[in-house]
Amino acid sequence: MLESWFDDKKEFSSGSIKRTPDVQLEVDSATKNLALYYYQTCWFCGTVRATIARLNLTIELRDIHDNNGHLEQLTREGGSGVVPCLYIGNPDGTAEWLYESQDISNYLEDRFGGKS
């Protein structure tokens, strides 16, 4: 499984959540203001990306090694250059920056996992 985290061409979403098209559209709308700051070979980032794939989420991926602007924004606005970090844009224009892979995965699971 680890190899697939480092290869975008491989599918690592086996067992991913299946939704009706209408529900998936709602989830996609809810994730449009989320972005994951990461880099390709980061183990902890890989665990979050696996959660994103399993939950069938459309979240923008911002690789801080491929785009220096992403690292600058993360450091300037998030307060740290540590990854993974989930950017959460709020409807009121404010933003939250969620660090720690387990906290990010728990947030995504709680919000989009479909568990009651």
ZADRENRO-493927 format. One record per residue (C-alpha): x, y, z; residue in three letters. Coordinates in Angstrom, 1 decimal, padded with zeros to 4 digits. Each point is the difference from the previous one (the first is absolute). Layout:
N
+--------+--------+--------+------+
!      x !      y !      z ! code !
+--------+--------+--------+------+
!      X !      Y !      Z !  ALA !
...
+--------+--------+--------+------+
! end
This chain:
116
+--------+--------+--------+------+
!      x !      y !      z ! code !
+--------+--------+--------+------+
!  000.0 !  000.0 !  000.0 !  MET !
!  002.9 !  002.4 !  000.8 !  LEU !
!  001.1 !  000.0 ! -003.6 !  GLU !
! -003.3 !  001.3 ! -001.2 !  SER !
!  000.2 !  003.0 !  002.3 !  TRP !
!  003.0 !  001.1 ! -002.0 !  PHE !
! -001.4 ! -000.7 ! -003.5 !  ASP !
! -002.9 !  002.2 ! -001.1 !  ASP !
! -000.7 ! -002.4 ! -002.9 !  LYS !
! -000.9 ! -002.9 !  002.4 !  LYS !
! -003.4 ! -000.2 !  001.5 !  GLU !
!  000.0 ! -000.3 !  003.8 !  PHE !
! -003.6 !  000.4 !  000.7 !  SER !
! -001.1 ! -003.6 !  000.1 !  SER !
! -002.9 ! -000.3 !  002.3 !  GLY !
! -000.9 !  003.7 ! -000.5 !  SER !
! -003.4 !  001.3 !  000.9 !  ILE !
! -002.6 ! -000.1 ! -002.7 !  LYS !
! -002.6 !  002.7 ! -000.2 !  ARG !
! -002.9 !  000.8 ! -002.2 !  THR !
!  000.8 !  002.7 ! -002.6 !  PRO !
! -002.2 !  002.5 !  001.9 !  ASP !
!  001.7 ! -000.7 !  003.3 !  VAL !
!  003.5 !  000.0 ! -001.6 !  GLN !
! -000.8 !  003.4 ! -001.5 !  LEU !
! -000.9 !  001.3 !  003.5 !  GLU !
!  003.3 ! -001.4 !  001.4 !  VAL !
!  002.0 !  001.5 ! -002.9 !  ASP !
! -001.6 !  003.4 !  000.8 !  SER !
!  000.9 ! -000.3 !  003.6 !  ALA !
!  003.6 ! -000.8 ! -000.8 !  THR !
!  000.5 !  002.9 ! -002.4 !  LYS !
!  001.5 !  002.2 !  002.7 !  ASN !
!  002.4 ! -002.7 !  001.3 !  LEU !
!  003.6 ! -000.4 ! -001.1 !  ALA !
!  002.7 ! -002.4 !  001.2 !  LEU !
!  003.6 !  001.3 !  000.3 !  TYR !
!  002.3 ! -002.9 ! -000.4 !  TYR !
!  003.0 ! -001.4 ! -001.8 !  TYR !
!  000.1 ! -003.3 ! -002.0 !  GLN !
!  002.4 ! -002.0 !  002.2 !  THR !
! -001.3 !  001.0 !  003.4 !  CYS !
! -001.3 ! -003.1 !  001.9 !  TRP !
! -002.5 !  001.9 !  002.0 !  PHE !
! -001.3 !  001.9 ! -003.0 !  CYS !
! -000.5 ! -003.4 ! -001.7 !  GLY !
! -002.2 ! -001.2 !  002.9 !  THR !
! -002.2 !  003.1 ! -000.5 !  VAL !
! -000.1 ! -000.4 ! -003.8 !  ARG !
! -001.1 ! -003.6 !  000.6 !  ALA !
! -002.8 !  001.2 !  002.2 !  THR !
! -001.0 !  002.5 ! -002.7 !  ILE !
!  000.0 ! -002.7 ! -002.6 !  ALA !
! -002.0 ! -002.5 !  002.2 !  ARG !
! -002.6 !  002.7 !  000.8 !  LEU !
! -000.2 !  000.8 ! -003.8 !  ASN !
!  000.7 !  003.7 !  000.7 !  LEU !
!  000.9 !  002.7 ! -002.6 !  THR !
!  002.6 !  002.1 !  001.9 !  ILE !
!  002.6 !  002.2 ! -001.6 !  GLU !
!  003.5 ! -001.3 !  000.5 !  LEU !
!  002.7 !  002.6 !  000.5 !  ARG !
!  003.5 ! -001.5 ! -000.2 !  ASP !
!  002.4 !  002.3 !  001.8 !  ILE !
!  003.0 ! -001.5 ! -001.8 !  HIS !
! -001.5 !  000.5 ! -003.5 !  ASP !
! -001.2 !  003.5 !  000.6 !  ASN !
!  002.0 !  002.3 !  002.2 !  ASN !
! -003.1 !  002.3 !  000.2 !  GLY !
! -001.9 ! -002.7 !  001.9 !  HIS !
!  002.8 ! -000.2 !  002.6 !  LEU !
!  000.1 !  003.8 !  000.3 !  GLU !
! -003.8 !  000.2 !  000.5 !  GLN !
!  000.0 ! -002.9 !  002.5 !  LEU !
!  002.7 !  001.7 !  002.0 !  THR !
! -001.4 !  003.5 ! -000.2 !  ARG !
! -003.7 ! -000.7 !  000.6 !  GLU !
!  000.2 ! -003.4 !  001.8 !  GLY !
!  002.8 !  001.0 !  002.3 !  GLY !
!  002.2 ! -003.0 ! -000.7 !  SER !
!  001.5 ! -001.8 ! -003.0 !  GLY !
! -000.8 ! -003.4 !  001.5 !  VAL !
! -002.0 ! -002.5 ! -002.1 !  VAL !
! -002.5 ! -001.4 ! -000.2 !  PRO !
! -002.2 !  002.9 !  000.5 !  CYS !
! -003.7 !  000.4 ! -001.0 !  LEU !
! -001.1 !  003.4 ! -000.9 !  TYR !
! -003.7 !  000.5 !  000.8 !  ILE !
! -001.6 !  003.1 ! -001.5 !  GLY !
! -003.0 !  001.1 !  001.9 !  ASN !
! -003.1 !  001.6 ! -001.6 !  PRO !
!  000.7 !  003.3 !  002.0 !  ASP !
!  003.4 !  000.4 ! -001.7 !  GLY !
!  002.1 ! -001.2 !  002.9 !  THR !
!  002.2 ! -003.0 ! -000.2 !  ALA !
!  001.1 ! -002.8 !  002.2 !  GLU !
!  003.2 ! -001.9 ! -000.3 !  TRP !
! -000.1 ! -003.6 !  001.3 !  LEU !
!  003.3 ! -001.7 !  000.6 !  TYR !
!  000.8 ! -003.6 !  001.1 !  GLU !
! -000.9 ! -002.9 ! -002.3 !  SER !
! -002.2 ! -001.8 !  002.6 !  GLN !
! -001.9 !  003.2 !  000.7 !  ASP !
! -000.6 !  000.7 ! -003.7 !  ILE !
! -001.1 ! -003.6 ! -000.6 !  SER !
! -002.3 !  000.1 !  003.0 !  ASN !
! -001.5 !  003.3 ! -001.2 !  TYR !
! -000.6 ! -001.4 ! -003.5 !  LEU !
! -001.4 ! -003.2 !  001.3 !  GLU !
! -002.4 !  001.8 !  002.4 !  ASP !
! -001.2 !  002.4 ! -002.6 !  ARG !
! -000.2 ! -002.2 ! -003.1 !  PHE !
!  000.2 ! -003.6 !  001.2 !  GLY !
! -003.8 ! -000.4 !  000.2 !  GLY !
!  000.1 ! -001.4 !  003.5 !  LYS !
! -002.8 !  001.1 !  002.4 !  SER !
+--------+--------+--------+------+
! end
